[in-house]
């Protein structure tokens, strides 16, 4: 809206964007060879991010012996509580790295969910159990690193500005005052 004389102008602008969040998580398992023989079935990492007011939280589901292929380990990244309705999805990508205590990479995997994600994703035959046991020796420590990038929310913000035009300035008498000053000194 344009402004004439002392009329107020109200301007609004809306900005819509996709909120992206990144989650980095590390799960260390000491005494892996003993732990993997003692536990039965799926094991879950603590929920991450922890202690935050994030509406989205994740955990890792690790099976030292896959329920589908017992000679393999399996790993899944899962939403703790689905945040969307059953028919809604959001886009996410994930990078998983298995390392030993020296930081040597045992395995790297990644995926990107282009058609949406609502509950989880992963691999039922991630790595052979025997190969994983040998890779973590002699320290017997498995480090699982997970990096998730998710486009989680569409946000629209409205920015309002109320502008009021200042009144027109009075005509300047500077030149008249200057002439009076100069002429007055003669």
Order of alpha helices (4+ residues) and beta strands (2+ residues): beta-alpha-beta-beta-beta-beta-beta-beta-alpha-beta-alpha
